Amino acid sequence: MQFFLYCLCGGMGVSTDYAVFYLAVTNGVWYQGANGLGYLAGTLMSFSLNRIFTFGMRDRVLQRLAMFLAIAGVGFAASALLLW
């Protein structure tokens, strides 16, 4: 069940990323800026949903978010490089 929730929350994060990216690009935002906005929105969505529903963690939110964003930064760098 936990794996299913993890995949579902990740899918919601990816969907959020794509939706924000698409909306930003179609409204004239530079593609790398749109990538940053989308990636950040998707990462925050994934973190929030997984923290609450998949893992049930409610303590040390800022510390956990900082670690999550640090790891996600590597993925963002790869994404930005691929878009370039």
N, C-alpha and C positions, 0 to 999 in steps of 0.2 A: 504494500500500500504506500509506503514512504517513497519508493522509487517512482510509482505512478504520480504521486503529488509533486515530486521533484520535476519530473518531465512536464507535467501540466503547468507548473509555475514558470519553468524555463520557456515553455512555448508561449506563455502570456508575455514574458519579457521580450522574446524575439518579435512577437506580433506588435508590441508597443514600439520597439526599436524601428521596425519597418514602417509603421504608420506615421510616426513622428518624422522620420527621414523623408518619406514620400510627401507629406504635407509641407514640410519645410522647403524641399526642392521645388515643388510645384508652385510655391509662393515666392520664388526668387532668391532663396537663401543659397549661398555658395555650397557646393556639394560636400566639401570637407566640414563646413560648419554644420550642415544638416546631419552629417554622419555623427558629429560630436553630440549634437542635441538628441538624436535618436538613440545613440549608444548609452548616453547618460540616463535617459528616460527608461529604456529597457532594463538597464542594470539596476536602477532604483526599484523598478517594478518587481524584478526577479528577487532582489534582496528582501523586499518587504513581504512578498507572498511566501517565499521559502522560510523566512524567519518565523512567521506566524503559523502558517498551515503545515509546512513539511516538518520543521524541526521544533516548533513550539518554544523558541528562545525569546525571552522578553527582557533579559538582563544585558548589560554592557552594550547597548545598541550602537553608540557612537564608535566604540572600539571595534566592534564587529563590522560596522559599515566601513570604517577606514581600511581594515584588512581586505574586505570584499572589493572596495574601489581600487586598492593597490593591485590586486590580481587582475581585475577587469581592465586596468590601464594597459596591461600587456596585450590583451585582446583588442583594445581600441587601437593601439599602435599598429598592430598587424592589419586591422581593418583599414586604417587611414593609409597605410603603405600600399595595400592592395588597390584602393581606390585611386591613388596617385598614379 
